[in-house]
Each structure stands twice: as structure tokens, then as C-alpha cells.
Amino acid sequence: MGRYVELLNRSVGGVSREYLVIEYASSKRGQPADRLFVPTDTLEQVTKYVGGEAPALHRIGGADWQNSKRKARKAVKQIAAELIRLYAARMSSPGFAFSPDTPWQKELEDSFSFVETIDQQATIDEVKRDMEKPNPMDRIVCGDVGYGKTEIAVRAAFKAVQDGKQVAILVPTTLLVQQHFNTFTTRYSGFPVRIAALSRFNSPSQSKEVIAGLKSGVIDVVIGTHRLLSKDIQFSDLGLLVIDEEQRFGVEHKEELKKARTNVDVLAMSATPIPRTLEMAITGIREMSNITTPPEERHPVLTYVGPYDEKQVAAAIHRELLRDGQIFFIHNRVESIEAVAERIKKLIPEIKIGIAHGQMNERALEEVILAFWNREFDLLLCTTIIESGIDIPNANTLIVDRSDLFGLSQLHQLRGRVGRSRERAYAYFLYPTEQPITELAHDRLTTIATNTDLGAGMQVALKDLEIRGAGNLLGGEQSGHIAEVGFDLYMRMVADAVDEFKTGYFEDKSKNMECKVELPINAHLPVEYIESERLRLDLYRRLADAHNGSALNEIRDEMKDRFGELPPAANELLAVAGLRLFAKSLGLTDISFSGKNLRLMPVALPESAQIKLNRLYPGSIYKNATQILLVARPSSPNWIDDAEIGNTSTLAWVEEVLRNLLQPIKPAQSE
């Protein structure tokens, strides 16, 4: 593990290249730090460290790094085995293959009063495809707040009910139960579907009736809080479990769900998937759908992060009242919520304030929310009870007091409560002026201020991974290994181990094979062309990670579009990247010049190809024992009669050699 210093251009033998300068711990006490120059075309071997606060630098050639990697790899193997066990249990357990869409399904979908976005339609198709397979579905839908995830649940649940199955919809709050109950009832009106709600708003007799209905099979769709996970709840024939706002459920709830999961289709929905969920999706254990297209006429929420200032708060409230809108004011301390109400009253005497928090009686809480919905209050002063899913289109200003005490996912969810209509929405995340905020709180607020675009939930979740250090896939005990090797490398290890378990230990590893290309060519991104070091670094990494020609073409088109016509050095860089891909496909690990000869390895050259080698490139040498091929370079294009060597520029000639000698034959297997 080293520290990145700079991106440096160096000329070696008249050839310019850019190198990443990485600083390591000094190998001798009292001496300056050791430095390593990494060519930018091998950036796929470098990963950014995300994990602990301040990792110790390693010595070049020391054993510490290898030991850390070995320990992490051993731990990762255990995780991968457990993941695969879960995955295999799901794959082997007989699920239920739902029937194709019925005419009623089409009728329900046609009655949707909005036009589906492209992503929304693609996700609906993916969910239906999964449901029609004989294996149980396990899909997470990641879409920002207000992007139409509920409609996907409406259609999936209806599809399940068409085949006589029951559907359980699990939501984190009682308010959300009520809201979903209203949505589903409206969407299913005119169809013979029996819907019930189960939460603490139910009276004991109502709860009893719902529980009996689930057991007998009278109820088709039940919407409830974690009350649905209680032992007294039994389903007649559960076919689909929908988990809304998955990030709100704790580990113990997840364990309860795991028991129900093995042969039931599961559809999880989240605006900011919690890191653990994100990891599982990244490593391909769970399927993932992304909804990134905002609904039409939706504007990003204008976000302000700054110190608490009463004049600014008053101005924000006045602005909203002038356009007949409503305001959410979040204060997360129940004991001082009344005092805050008094303070707001002093600022704006004519304002009508409603107060809502989790310690209120259920009926009183419901009445306050309904009164706010019916515009009887201008401002709802509340705790984070409104964090999930509550939908009040007329409320378009959010003010969060002491925002430094909230988690990143919470801040993003709260911002999602406004901006759900065509009106421009405002969010104010305020922190106290009299005391400093922690570095973590500063990071969180910076992230929320930066990611204001529509559909920023995914970026927020990925940033959350960095800030928290990844929570582990199956528990918290792995965080030490992540801190030692960094999240990126840890995730690569998990993905590799999972692949290994899935495909067997003796799979062909050629896809991970590196190929070193060192040719006397000026191949780099000139500073005059792209000034920003960060952008150049990003493009070098993407070129190193590209797996096919179309990915390279996309990068070329993007560069041309953003920075103008490519200079010769940038064109050569893309050509070298293309050559490396071609060489990898032939099984080569090294292309370089040795004196005047081109050196290729490893090469298994049959006798017929050796004859061709001597005919086309006289003076070439093939070493069978070491599988090294040294090809003599011609000094002029017409050095053999009747042979068209064509373009003698270095790159074109090297590619021609590969096509002439190696393309028709099977590459040597690298050890």
C-alpha cells in the first residue's frame, strides 16, 4: 500500500509516457521514502484505497502487504462459500414459475396515469421475467425517491395474485403502510383483489381479522410493518415478498426474512441501498435493477448546506408560504420540539404548525399527518418519522435542524420528501454555529451537497460505502480485513472467490491475465489536450479496464466530444490499448523490443508456423523451451520480393506479425 504523489511525464529513449508516482515506506531507516513509477497503461493493477482512516504505508518488497492479502483472501473464501451456499439453496429450492401476463394484467397496466420511463419499463420486464422462472426471484430495485418503484410493486403483486398466490409487502413505518394501502386500493379498484393493512394503527379486533384472513387465504395482498414477521402470522400460500425501503430494516429483521426467503420470490426496493445490499448486488449474488431516469417535468431539489441562521429560516418559510406551499421542519429531539415550535412562531406569528413524532398516540399521529395532507397546517414540525415514503406533493421546502447528526442515507431520504411535483423544491441542511462538527459529519454533508442531481441515490450509497467502510456481506467481523487491503481490492477478491466457487477451481483464468506492452511509441494524453490531472487519470484507468473494442470506441468518441480532435499521442494510446486487447486474446503476456527484435511470450509455435516465420521474417529466433519468440524487424517495406509488408509504422507492423504468425494457431497456456 502506497500514497499517490502525482502524474508525471517522462521521456525514456526519446519516447514520452505518463507514469503514476506512488510513494512507499522507506526501506532504510532515516532515508527518504521509496518511489515507484507505474506506467498508466497498467492502471488496472492499481486500486484506490477505501477503508480505515489513515493506513500505514508498506515497504516495497516487504512481507506485510502479502500477509495482509493472504489473511483477507482466506476470510473472503469463507464469505464466498457462505454466499454460494445461500445462493445454491435458492437456486435449488423449487420456486413457483408464474404464468405469462393475463388480459387483466394488461388492463391494470394500461390504467397507469403516467408514461413509464425507459428504466421503469425495463425493470418491470426484468421482474416479470424473474417471476416466470422456476427459481425463486431475489432482485433489488434501486431507484431514487419518487421514481416510480411503487408501481413496479403494484404490477408484480398483481401478477402473483393472478396465479392465486398471496403477497406480503413489508414497509418500515405505519405512515407508509397507510399510504401504500391507499395507493394499492386505488390501483386495484375494479379488480377482485382483497387488500389488508397490518400495523399498530389496527385495533386488536382488526388485527385478528387480518391474521385469520391470511391463514385462510381470503386476503390476497397484505401491507404491513415488521409486525408481518411475528410468529403468529401464517400465510395460506405466500408467493411474493416485497420489501420497501430495504435499508431501514435491521439485521434481526433480515434474519427473519432469510427464513421466509428460500422458496418465495423476493423483490426489494430502495432509494439508497445499504452498503451490505450493494455489495451483494455488485458481486452478482442478487440481481439488481437501476431506475435512473426521472419522471417528466421533475426538477432537482435545490440543496443548501450551512450554519443555522434564523433570518435564513424565516426567509425560506416565507418564500414557500408566498406560493401557497407547505414546509417540513425536521427536529429530531422530542423533548425540545415544543420549544422549537415557539421559536418558529416568534419568527412568523401567522404560521399554523402541526407537530408529529413517534412517541405520540397512533390515532393522534395519523390525525396530524392527515391534517397536514389536507393543508390545515402550513408547517409540519416533526422527527424523522416522515423519513420514509410519505408523499405530500404540496410540501416543497425542507428544513433540517442539526443535520450533522444524521446518517447519509437518512439525509438523502429526507430530501426525497420534497420535489415530488412540478414545483421547484428547496432543502436546507443546517448545523449549529457554536460547536465544530466532526469530520465524518462534514463528509456526509459534503456528499449530500454535491449529489443533488435527480437520481443521485446510487452515488450516495456508493459514497456511504466509503465513509462507513463497508459493512460486511454476512456480518460485521470483516471490517478489519477491509481496512487492511481497502474496499476495492476486497470486493475484487470476493467477486473472484464467488466466481471460483460458481465455476469450479479449474476454470480458465485467461480473463485475469495481464499483458505488458512496451513499444517505442509516444502514447499518452498530453497536458495541452486534457489539463486536469484527475480527468487524465480517470481516462487512463478506463482504458486499462476496457475489455473490448466497443468500450475503446466509446472512450474515443467521448474524448472527441469533450476535448476536441485527438492529438497523435492520444491516438497512439488508444491504438496501444487495442493492441493489448488483441494480444490478450492470443494468450500473450509480454510484447516488447529486445534490441532490434520484437519479443513475444509465451508462444507455442508449431513447425508449419516456424517455416512461415523464417520465410516472412528471416533472422527471427524461436526458443521452444522458454516459449519466447524474437521476430526480426525489416529495415524497409520491400525487403522480400512479392511480400507486402504494408505499413512499417511500429504498431501496424506488430499487429501484422501477430495476425501472420499467431492468430491462426492456439495460444500457449500461461502457467
N, C-alpha and C positions, 0 to 999 in steps of 0.2 A: 504494500500500500504506500503510495507516494502522494506528493502535493503538486498539483498543476501550477506551473510558473507562467509560461507564455507559449505563444505560437511563433516559431522562429523560421525565417527563410535562410537556408544555407546552400552555398554552391560547392559541389564536390566534383572535381574533374570537369569543370565547365558546365555541369548540369545543376539547375536550381530546383530545390524541393522544399516543401514546408515540413517542419517537424514539431511535434508536441514536446515541450520540455517538462519533464517530471522530476521532482526533487525527492530524494530518499534520505534516510538517516545516514550519517557519516559512517564509513566502515572503520575509520580510525578515530579514537578519541581526540578531541581538540582540533580536528581537521574540518574544513568546510564540507557541507552536505554533498553527497554524490548526485550526479545528474544523469538522466537517461534521455536520449533523443529518439522519439518514436516516430517513424515515417507516417504521414497522415493516411496513407492507403492501407494501413493495418489497424485502423481505429476500432475495428470490431473486437480487438483483443483488450481494449481499454473500457472499463465501465466506471460510471460516476459513483462515488461512494455516497450512500444514503443510509443512515443508521444512527450511531451514537453521536454524542455532542462533539468530542474532539478526539478522533482516533490517533493512536500512536503510529508514527511512520516506521516502516520496516527498512532493514538494510538490504542492499542488493546482494543476492546470493546467500542471505541468511536463511535459517530454517524456520523462523517464526511464522512467516506467511504460509509456507507449505503445511505446517502443523495446524494453523487456523482453518485452512481449506479442508484438510483431511477430517478434522473434527466436524466441521459444518456438513461435509459430504456424507459422513456417517449418520448424522442426525437427519439429514434430508432423506436418506434412504429409508429410514424408519417412517418418516412422514409419508413418503411416496407409497410405501407398502400399505399404510393405513388408508390413504386416499383411494388407492386402487381397490382395496377390499370393499370400501363403501361403494365405489363406482361399479365394481363387479357385482355386488349384491343387488344394486339397482338394475343393472343390465340383465342379470339372470333371473330376477324375480318377474313373474308373469304380470305384466301390466294389463291395461284394458285398451284395445285398439278402438278408438271412437269411429263412428261411421262418417262418411263424407257429408258435406253440408246438405241440410234439408231445405225445402222451399220456405219453411218458416224462418230458417236462419237467414236466408236472403232477404226476406221481408223485414226482419229485425234490422239488418244492416242497412237496408235502403231507407229506413226511417230515421237514421242518424242525421241530425240537423246541420252538421258541419261537413266540409270536404276533408277527407282523410289526407294527412300529409304523406309524402312518399315513404318516409321511415315508418310511420304508423301502420301503413298498409303492409309494408314488408314484414314488420313484426307480427301483425295479425296472421299473415300467411305462414310464418315460421312456427308460431304457437299451434296453429291448426295442424300443420304437418307433423309436429311432435306428438300431438294428441292422437293422430290417426295411426301412429306406430304402435307395435305391440309392447315396446318397452316403456316404463314409466318416464314421463317428462320431468326434467329438472332444469328449468330455464329462469334466468333473471333478466328482467326488462329494466334497463337503466334509461330513464328519460327525465328531463328536468320538470320541475313543478309546473303543472298546468299544460303539459304537452300531450294529454290525452291517453294516459296509461289506464285510467278507469274504464274507458270504452273498450280497451283490449280485454280487461277482466270481464266486462259485461258480455262480450261475444263468446269468450272461452267458456264462461259459466253456462250460457245458453246452449252451447254445443253439447256440454256434458249432460245437461238436463234432458236434451232431446233423446239421449240414449238411456234415460231412466236412472241416471246417476245423481247422487247428491253433491252439492258444492258447499265448501266452508270457506268463508272469506274472513281472514284474520287481520284486524286493524289495531293500531296501538292505543287509540283513545275513544272514549264513549261519544265524544262530539262527532268523531269521524264515522262511528257506527251509524249515527242518526243521518249524517249527510249521505253516506253510501246507500243506506236503506231507501232514502228519498229518491236518489238517482236511479237505483235498480228498479224500484217500483214504477217510476215514470217510464223507463225504457221498456219494461216488460208489460206495460198496460196493454190489454187486448190479447195477451197470450196466457194460457193456463199454467202459470208458474207461481208456486206458493213461496213467498219470501218471508223470512222472520229475522228479527234483530235480537241479540242477546248481549246485554251489558248491565252495568249497575243501575241504569235508568229503568230496567224492568222491575215490576213488583214481583214478590215471591210467587204469586199465582201465575203471572205471565211467564216467568222463567220455567216453572213446572210444565206449563202447556207446551212451550218451545222444546224442552228436553224430551217430552213424550212424543212430540211430532217428529223429532229427528230419529228417535229409536224406531218408530213405526213406519217411517218413510213418507209421512204425509207432507213434510216440509222439504222443498227442493233445494232452496238456497238459504243458508244462514249466514248472517253478517254479525261478527262479534269481536270482543276484545279477547285477551288471553283466558277469559272465562271459558272459552271454547276448548281449552287444553285441560280443563278439570277432569278428574277421574269419572265423575258421574255422567259425562257426556258420551253417549254411544250413538253411532250412526247406523242406519239400516244398510246403506250401500254407498259409502263415500267414494267419489271418483276423481274429484279435483280439489286441491287446496290452493287458495290464492292468499299470498302474504303481502299486504300493502305496507309500504314504508318499512321495509325489512330491517333497516339499520336501527330501528327503535326497540327491537326485541333483544333481550339479554341472553346470555349463554344458556341459562337454565331453561328458558322457553325453547331455545333452539334444540336442546337435548330432547325435550318432549316431542318436538316436531319430527326429529330424526326417527323416532319410533313409529310415527304415523306415516313416514315418507316412503318406506321401501317399495310399496306397490301402488302408491297413489300418485297421480300426476301433480306436480308442484309448479306453480307459477309465482315467482317472487317479483315484487316491483319496488323500485327505489329511485329516489332522485339523486341521492349521494350514497352509493352502495358502501357499506362499511368496509374497511381495508380487507378483512378476512374474506368477505364475499368476493371482493375484487380480485384477490389473489387466486381464488378458486376458479374464477372465470378466466383469468389470464393464463392459468396453467391448463385450461381445457377440461377441467373436471365437470364444470357446469356450463351449459350453453348460455350465451349472452346475446341480447339484442339491444341495440342503441337507438334511441329516438333523439335525433339531434336537430331536426327541422322544426322551427317554431310554428305555431298556428298563424294563419294570415292576420295581418294588422296588429301583431303583438310587438310592443316596444321593450327594449331592455330597461331594467329598473335603474334609475339614476342613483348611484350609491355614494354616500358621503361618510367618511370615517374621520373622527376628530374629537377634540375635548368637549365636554359638556358646557353649553353656553345657553343660558335661559333666553336671551334675546333671539338666538337662532331657533330654539324650540318653539317659541311663540310665533315667529315668522313662518315656520313650517306648518304649524297648525292653522294659522290664519289663511295661508295660501290654499290649503285643502278645503277649508270652510267656504272660501270665496267661490269655489267651483262646485259647491253642494256635495262635497265628498265626505268620507269618514276616515278616522285615524286609529291605527293600532299603536298603543304606547306600552312597551314591554318593560315591566319592573319585576324582577324575579324574587323579591323578598316579601312574603305575605305580611310579616309583622310591620313593615313600614309602608305598605301600599296605600293606606288611608292618608298618610302624611303627604305622599306624592300627589294624591288627588287634590288635597288642599292647595298644594303649591301650584298645580296647573290652574285651579280655579282663580287663584290670585292673579296669575298671568292673563287669563282670558275669562272674565267673570261670567259671560253669557253662555259658556260651553256646557253641554249636557254630557256627563261622564257616567259610564257603566263600569262596574268592577267585577272581574272574574278571576277565580283561582281555584286550585284543586282541593282546597280544604272546605269549600262551600258544599252545602247540601245539593244533591244531584238535580233536584227539581229547580232550585234557585239558580243554579248554574245554567241549566237549559233555558230558563226564562230570560236570563240576561243576554245570552247569545242570540236567542230569537228576537229579543227587543232590538238588539244591535242590527240584526239582519233586516228588521222592519223599519230601520232608520229612526228609532225612538231616542238613540244616543248618537252624539257626534263622535265621541272618542271612547274606545274600549281600553281601559287600563287593566292589564292582565299579566299573569305569569306566562311561562312557555306552554301553558295548556293549549294555546292556539297554534303551536308549532307545526302540527301535522294536518295537512289536508283540508283544513277548514276554508271554505270558499265563499268570500263575501266580495263580489265584484265591485261594489261601490267604495270599498276601503282601499285607498291608493297612496296613503302615506304611512310609513312605519318608522317609529322612533324607538330605539333600543337603548335603555339606560344600562350602564355598567357592562357594555358589550365585551369588555376584556375578560369577563368571567365565563363566557360561553364557548362551547366547542365549535370547531369549524363547520361540521355538518349541521349543527343547530342554527348557526348564523345563516347558512345557506337556505335552510328550511324556512326560517322566519322571513327572510327576504322574499321567499316564494308565496307568502300570504298576500302580497300586493302585486299589482301589474297583471291582474288576471282578466282585464277587459281592454278596451281600446284606449283608455285614458293613460297618459304618461304617469308612471308611478315613481315615488321617491322613498329611499331608505336611508335613515340616519343611524349609524352605529357610533354611540358616544361612550367616552371613557372619562373617569374623573381627572381633574387637573391637579388636585392636591397631592396625588401619590403616583410614583412611577409604575408603569405596567411591566409585566415580565416579558422576557424575550420571546417565549412561546406565544403569549397573547399578541405580541407585536407581529409575529409571523402569521398568525391566524388572521388578524385584521388586515394585514398587507395582502394576503391571498384573496380575501373577500372583496377588497377594494379593487384588486387587479382583474379578477374574473367576474366581470359584470355583463358579459355577452349573454344573449339568450342561449340556453343550453350549456351553461358553464359547470353544471353539476359533476360531470365526469372529471374535469380538470381539478375541481375542488377535492374530489375523492382521491385522486392521484397525489395531490399535494398533502392531503391528510395522511397518506401512507408515509410520506417523507417526514412530516412533522412528528408523527407518533412513533416512527419506526414501525415496521409492520407488525401488527398483531399476528399471531401465528395461525396457520390454516386450521389446526386442531386444538389449539390451546396456547397459553402464554409462555410456555417454557423455552421457546426457541429464540426469544429476543436477543439472548447473549450471542448466539451464532450470527444473527443478522448484524449485530453491532460489530462483530469481528471482521466479517467479509463484505458487508454492505448489502443493501437490499437488492440491487440489480443482479449482482453475481449470485446471490442466494436464490433469487427467482429463476435464474438460468439453470442453477443446479436442480431445483425442484422440477422444472419442466423436463430437463434431461432424464432425471431419475424416473419420472412418471412415464416418459416415452419408453425408457428401458424396460420398465415393468409391463407396459402395454404390449410391446412388440417382441419381447424376449431379449435375452442378454446378447445374442449373437447377431444383432441386426447390422446392416452395412452402415458404418459411421461416416461415409464419404461426405455427407452433407455438412459435417462439422469440420471437415478438413481445411486447413489453411493453405494458401498458395502465395508464395513470396515472388513478386515480380520486380526485379531490379534491372532496369534498362537505362542506357544513357539518353534520357529524354527529359526535356523541360516540361514536366507535368505538374501543375499546381494552380491554385486560384490566386491570381495577382492581387495585391492590396489595392492597386489602382482600380481594379474591376469591382471587388467587394471590400469595402473599407472595414466593416465591422468584423472584429475577430470572432465574436460569438456566432455570427452567421456563417463565416467560413468554416468554423469548427463543426457546426451543425451539418453543413453540406458534406464535409469530408466524412463525417460519421454515416450519413445516409448513403453515400457512395460505397463505403466499406460494407454496409449492411445489405445493399441491393442484391437480390437473389436471381434476377432475370433481366433480360434486355428491355422489357417494357418499363420496369422500375427505373432503369437508367434514362430511358427516353423521357419519362415523366419529369425527372430531375433536370434534364437538359431543357425541356420546354419551360419549366418553372423559372430556371435561371435566365433564360432568354427574355421571358415575360417581365421578370422583376428587375434585371440588371442590364438588359440590352444584349446585343450580339456578343457571342463568346469569343474572347481573345484566343490566339493559338495555344497558349499554355493550358487553358481550361478545356479546350477541345481535346488536347492530348491526354489530359487527366481522365476524361470520360472514355477515351479510346483504351487507355490502360485498364480501366475498370472493366470494360467489355472483354478485353483480352484475358483478364484474370478469371472471369466467369467461364469463358471458353476453356481455359486451361484446367480449371477445377473439374469441368465436365469430362475432361480426358484423364482425370486422376493425377495430374501433376501437382507437385508441392513446391517446385523451385524453377524459376525461369530467370537466368542472369547471364552476364557475359564473363567468360573466363579467358582473358587475353583477347584474341580476335574471334574466338569461338563462342557460339551460343550454347549455354549449358542447360539441359533439361533433365529433370529427375522426378520420380522414378519412371523409367521407361523399359518395358519388356518388348524388344523388337524382334519379330520373327525373321527367319532367314530371307524371305522374299523382300521384306521391308529393308533389310540391310543391303541387299543388292541395289534396290531403288535409291537408298541413301548414297551409296558410292557413285551411282550414275548421276544423280541430281546435284549432289554436294561433295565433289571429290575432296579428299583430305580430312573428311569427318571421322570421328572415332566413337565407337560404341563399346562401353565396358559392361559386359553381361553380368559379371559378379556383383558389381555395385549398382547396376541399373542406371548408369549415367550415360547420357548421350551428348557428345560435343559436336555441334554442327559448324562446319567451316563456312564463314560468310564470304560470298563472292565480292570481288572488288569492282566489277562492272556488270551492268544488266545483261549483256550478251556474252557471258563467259563460256556458255556451252552452245554449240550450234543447234538450231531447231528447238531450243528450250526457252520458253517465255517465262522469265523470272518476274517480269512486270515491274511494279513499283519497288524500288530498293530502299525506300524510307524504312527505318528500323522496325517500326510497329507492323507495317504491312508485310515486311519480309518475315518477321517472327510468326505472324498469323499464318502466312503461306506455308512455312515449314511445318507447323502443327497440322494444317489441313493435308499437306502432301504425305507426311510420314505417319502421323498418329491417329487421325480421325477414322480411317477405315479399320484400325485394329483395337482390340480390347485393352484398356489401360492396365498397367501393373497395379496390384493391390498394395497400398502402402501398409507397412507393418504397424 
